[in-house]
Amino acid sequence: MTHNPAQDLQDYLIFGEYGGVNPSVTDSATFTFLDPATMAELFEHEMEGCFLYSRHWNPTNKALADGLAVMEGSEAAQVTASGMAAISAAVMQLAGQGDEVVSGRTIYGGTYALFKHFLPRFGVQTNFVDIQDVTAVEAAITPNTKLIYCESISNPLLQVADLPALSEIAHRHGILLVVDNTFSPLIISPLDLGADIVVYSLTKFINGTNDTVAGAICGSKEFINQLVNVTSGATMLLGPVLDSFRAASILRNMHSLHIRMKQHSRNAQYLAERLQTLGLTVHYPGLLNHPQHDHMTRLMNEEFGYGGMLVLDMKELALANELMMRMQEAKVGYLAVSLGFYKTLFSAPGSSTSSEIPEEEQARMGLSPGMVRMSVGLDDDIERTYQRIKRCLDEMGVLETEELRIVN
């Protein structure tokens, strides 16, 4: 690791217009000039501290972007109106007619739909592979490939990508490695591990309060400048602008991210271990029997734990749905999509956040229809939460069902 992401973020200071400890919110779409020549110059070249129009840059959005760049250790960053806007803009900036993408098969359903159905309309094809099989990744690269795309910790199966190996392959072939780090901010620092571009859904852990939708792209100064180029930039021309009030809110929440990630991880680790002792199939990188446990231990910034996401496999959708209904009634949390909230959220990804992926492809991924994806909250008494979940399982009678047992 070449930087301390939490400490660097805590050291990031930006004052309000009148010296406030929070930066001022710039509620303006356009900005005035004293000299027409300066306006003309700004259309051609970015000028630090000079703003033209909020689709290009806004002081509040720039403050958030700069904070994200500090956290990631990137030269620059840009914020967008959603995580999908960040992914779409980054990939469309890199790939055009006749180009190809190599992507992990196990990715967020919206990203899968983008790659499988939307980008082909613009002549961009995607080769989906098992991202854990680096030989298969390299074999899928062709002369037309522009990038490898993966998730640090995959949604929803929680597989951990070997970012140094993928980076070595990408750079040997003269292409870029783009990584979605939404599940593991602060925990994994992809750029330190060889990635070229990092994308986020800020909606999730980074914001943490589920009151806004936003995204981010972190990378080189050159790449961010390409994105905002007035004649060819994907974010400039597609226009996924984040509202400045929301940007200010996310920036404030970022300063507690290091505390929240530690608590999310502690709680998820506790639940994963306790649920596994019941004989249930639990997917969590912090468990010793997770296939990439040792690998993640080597790559992670260990003080933040193994993340706040876990998956409990109930094998059948009906059992998954019953458990989630019971957990909501028992005040474990909410039956809802999204993640990173201070309350625990749970859903069956096969029929929700991964529903864009065909059933046969879900089967190839290893995504069981009975999987329950849990974003573990910031509960102060996680033992009480565990007892509530166990009571739900007891009432369902599933703990006596051999089919739910782990196969080691």
C-alpha positions, 0 to 999 in steps of 0.5 A: 500500500502506497498511501493511507486512505483513511488518514489521507481523507481525514487530512483533506481540508477544504473551507467554505467560502467564508471560512466555514468548516464545511465547503459552501454549496454552490447552487448555481448552474452557470458562472460569470466572467469579467473577461470574454477571453477567459471564457473562451480559454476555459472552453479549451482548457481547464483552469484551476479554480475557474468555473464555466457551467455546472455540467463541466465542473461545479465548486461543490462537486469538485470538492467531493471529487478531490476528496475521493481522489485523495481517498483513492490515491488517484490524480483526479476524480469526477462525480456523477449522478449515479454509479451506473453513470460512472460505469457507463461513462468510463467504459464508453470513453475507453471503448467505441465501434469495433472495440471489446471489453473483457469482463468478469461474469459475476458483476452487478446486474445493471452492469451486465445489462449495459455490457450485454445489451446496451453497448452492442448497439454502439458496436462494443462487444463484451467477453464474459469470463470467470474473473478468478481464472486469470488464464481464461481472462488472458485468453479472452483478450483480442487485438480489439480489447480495450479494457478488463472490467471487474469488481473488487468484491463481486456482487452478489457472490463476494468473490475477490478479484486478484487485482495485481494479476489482472493488472499485470495481464492488462498492462502486458497487453497494453490495455486498462484495468477498470475496477468497481470498488463499491463493496469495499471502500477503504478496505481495498485500494485498487489503484495501489494494486495496479488498477488504472480506473476505479468506479463507485456507486457513492449511493452505498457505503461511501454516502451511507444514509441511502438518501441520494444516488451518486457515482464516481470515477477515479483515475489519472488527470489525463483520463478525467480531462478526457471525460470532461472534454467539451467535444469528446468527453463522455460525462460532458456530452452525456451530462450525468451531473450530480446535484451540488447539495447532494455532493455536499452531503456525501462529502460530509458523510465521507469523513465518518466512512472509516468508522462506519466501515470498521463497524460494518465489517465487525458486525458482518464477521460476527454474523457470518461466523455465528450463522456458519456454526449453525451449519448454513452455507454462508459466503463471506470473505472473512471466513476461513473457508472462503475461497479467496480468504487468504488472497483478500487478507494479503491485499486488504487494508486490514484495519477495516475488516472484510466488508459489510456484505454477506450472503446466506444461501437458503437454496430455494427462493421460497425459503429465502423470501420467507426468511426475509419477511420474518427478519423484517418482522423481527426488526433485523432490518429491511427487505430492500435493495441497495446496501451500505445503510446504517440498518441491515438490508436484505434481498434475493439478488437472483430475482432483484439486483441480478434479475437482468442476468438470465437464469442460465447465466446465473447458474453458470455464475453459481448464483442460487435462487435462494441466496439472501444478500445481506448488507449488515448495518451498524447495530450496536448489539450484534448478538441481539441481531444474531439471536433475532435471525436465529429465531427466524430460522428456528421458527422456519424449521430449516436448521434441521434441513440437511440440504442447507448444510455446508458442503466443505 
